[in-house]
């Protein structure tokens, strides 16, 4: 009886240890499909990328990654779903880092707290973004744009969208920090701003390079600057906001995130698969066509970047005296 009791106790301890190991980094993970929440509508550029990228990463992981579009509410619906999901490695989400950085300062109520409820898995791509103007605008470059706006107060229309958007913050940057005087014209989204720009209703706006490159090539739109510190390969002669001394310190980077308590071993395994997926030839062609820069950062790097951008957004809201909205 003693031997049987010892055997049962030993077996129980072994099973408990195995259960703990499985819970904190099952070597067989993943054993079922992984849901990837995308808080944007189907059919857009990020949706097309997310689906192709999910297919590429699924080959490495040996399981399907299923993109689940949950748009609406300034991305709150989808991201709230992701943050509240079970932290078992089977729910992830893709979001733009500027939404995570700016959101908590732009809105009084959010269904999740980015730095508390999410853990970064990997920064995967950064769309080149920047300031663009109509080709018939009475200036040729960024410095000329500022000079014109200062000399002609309120005559230069700048298309913006959404409270707390990166486009709105750039308008405040131009008007408050750089002492320009542009007239902000609000729209529902960047696509609406582009339509207005092509129609001549606004002269300047903030866009992704992928949106604007066809119009630049047609001679309808002129690039003024590229955000961040790295020039876009497609527009090597266009200076960056860092070069121009006009950088907010908030960069648009699409990253993959998981609920905060997801086991670190699973996060690292996912990170490895996503970094590998960026080398897939189909993904590289897609990124080149869209004007996006592949990243593939470490787990540590994406989480440090999230905190740095969060603080940059806090500083911008403080310096520009912007108030959060309901």
Long-range contacts (C-beta under 8 A, 24 or more apart in sequence): 23-263, 24-263, 24-264, 24-265, 25-263, 25-264, 25-265, 25-266, 25-269, 26-266, 29-89, 29-266, 29-269, 30-61, 30-62, 30-63, 30-89, 30-90, 31-63, 32-63, 32-90, 33-63, 33-64, 33-65, 33-66, 33-90, 34-61, 34-63, 34-64, 34-65, 34-66, 34-89, 34-90, 34-91, 34-92, 35-65, 35-66, 35-68, 35-85, 35-90, 35-91, 35-92, 36-65, 36-66, 36-67, 36-68, 36-92, 36-93, 36-94, 36-256, 37-68, 37-70, 37-78, 37-79, 37-81, 37-82, 37-85, 37-91, 37-92, 37-93, 37-94, 38-67, 38-68, 38-69, 38-70, 38-78, 38-93, 38-94, 39-70, 39-71, 39-72, 39-75, 39-76, 39-77, 39-78, 39-79, 39-93, 39-95, 40-69, 40-71, 40-75, 40-78, 41-69, 41-71, 42-69, 45-127, 45-208, 45-210, 45-211, 45-290, 46-94, 46-96, 46-254, 48-286, 49-125, 49-254, 49-286, 49-287, 49-290, 49-292, 50-94, 52-282, 52-283, 52-286, 53-124, 53-274, 53-277, 53-283, 56-277, 56-280, 56-282, 56-283, 57-273, 57-274, 57-276, 57-277, 59-277, 59-280, 60-272, 60-273, 60-276, 60-277, 61-269, 61-270, 61-273, 65-92, 74-99, 74-103, 74-107, 74-162, 74-164, 75-99, 75-103, 76-103, 76-110, 76-111, 76-112, 79-111, 79-112, 79-118, 80-110, 80-111, 80-112, 82-112, 82-118, 82-257, 82-258, 82-259, 83-111, 83-112, 83-117, 83-118, 83-259, 83-260, 84-111, 84-112, 84-259, 85-259, 86-259, 87-258, 87-259, 87-260, 87-261, 87-262, 87-263, 88-262, 88-266, 89-258, 89-262, 89-263, 89-266, 89-267, 89-270, 91-258, 91-259, 92-121, 92-256, 92-257, 92-258, 92-270, 93-118, 93-256, 93-257, 93-258, 94-124, 94-254, 94-255, 94-256, 94-257, 95-254, 95-255, 95-257, 96-252, 96-253, 96-254, 97-123, 97-250, 97-251, 97-252, 97-253, 97-254, 97-255, 97-305, 97-306, 97-309, 98-166, 98-250, 98-251, 98-252, 98-253, 98-309, 98-313, 100-306, 100-309, 100-310, 101-250, 101-306, 101-309, 101-310, 101-312, 101-313, 102-164, 102-165, 102-166, 102-169, 102-250, 102-313, 103-164, 104-310, 104-313, 105-164, 105-313, 105-314, 105-316, 105-317, 105-322, 105-324, 106-163, 106-164, 106-317, 106-322, 106-324, 106-325, 107-163, 107-164, 107-324, 107-325, 107-326, 108-324, 108-325, 108-326, 109-326, 114-306, 114-310, 115-306, 115-307, 115-310, 116-260, 117-259, 117-260, 118-257, 118-258, 118-259, 118-260, 119-257, 119-258, 119-259, 119-260, 119-262, 119-267, 119-299, 119-303, 120-255, 120-256, 120-257, 120-299, 120-302, 120-303, 120-305, 120-306, 121-255, 121-256, 121-257, 121-258, 121-267, 121-270, 121-271, 121-274, 121-299, 121-302, 122-255, 122-256, 122-270, 122-271, 122-274, 122-275, 122-295, 122-296, 122-297, 122-298, 122-299, 122-302, 123-253, 123-254, 123-255, 123-295, 123-296, 123-297, 123-301, 123-302, 123-305, 124-254, 124-255, 124-256, 124-274, 124-278, 124-294, 124-295, 124-296, 125-253, 125-254, 125-278, 125-287, 125-292, 125-293, 125-294, 125-295, 126-228, 126-251, 126-252, 126-253, 126-254, 126-292, 126-293, 126-295, 127-208, 127-209, 127-210, 127-252, 127-254, 127-290, 127-291, 127-292, 127-293, 128-208, 128-209, 128-210, 128-226, 128-227, 128-228, 128-232, 128-234, 128-291, 128-292, 128-293, 129-166, 129-206, 129-207, 129-208, 129-209, 129-226, 129-227, 129-228, 129-252, 130-206, 130-207, 130-209, 130-223, 130-224, 130-225, 130-226, 130-227, 130-232, 130-238, 130-241, 131-170, 131-204, 131-205, 131-206, 131-223, 131-224, 131-225, 132-197, 132-204, 132-205, 132-206, 132-207, 132-212, 132-216, 132-221, 132-222, 132-223, 132-224, 133-203, 133-204, 133-221, 133-222, 133-224, 134-197, 134-200, 134-203, 134-204, 134-220, 134-221, 134-222, 135-219, 135-220, 135-221, 135-222, 137-203, 137-204, 137-222, 140-222, 141-224, 142-224, 142-225, 142-239, 142-244, 142-246, 143-244, 145-180, 145-204, 145-224, 146-174, 146-178, 146-180, 149-174, 149-180, 149-181, 149-182, 150-179, 150-180, 150-181, 152-181, 153-181, 154-181, 154-182, 154-183, 155-183, 156-180, 156-181, 156-182, 156-183, 156-203, 156-204, 157-182, 157-183, 157-185, 157-201, 157-202, 157-203, 157-204, 158-182, 158-183, 158-184, 158-185, 158-202, 158-203, 158-204, 158-205, 159-185, 159-187, 159-192, 159-193, 159-196, 159-197, 159-201, 159-202, 159-204, 159-205, 160-184, 160-185, 160-186, 160-187, 160-193, 160-205, 160-206, 161-186, 161-187, 161-188, 161-189, 161-190, 161-192, 161-193, 162-188, 162-189, 163-325, 164-324, 164-325, 166-206, 166-248, 166-250, 166-252, 167-193, 167-205, 167-206, 169-248, 169-250, 169-313, 169-316, 169-320, 170-206, 170-248, 172-316, 172-320, 172-322, 173-246, 173-248, 173-316, 173-320, 174-246, 176-319, 176-320, 177-246, 177-319, 177-320, 178-246, 197-221, 208-252, 208-290, 208-291, 209-234, 209-235, 209-291, 210-289, 210-290, 210-291, 210-292, 213-291, 227-251, 227-252, 230-293, 232-291, 234-291, 248-312, 248-316, 249-308, 249-309, 249-312, 249-315, 249-316, 250-309, 250-312, 250-313, 250-316, 251-309, 253-295, 253-305, 255-302, 255-306, 264-299, 267-299, 268-299, 271-298, 271-299
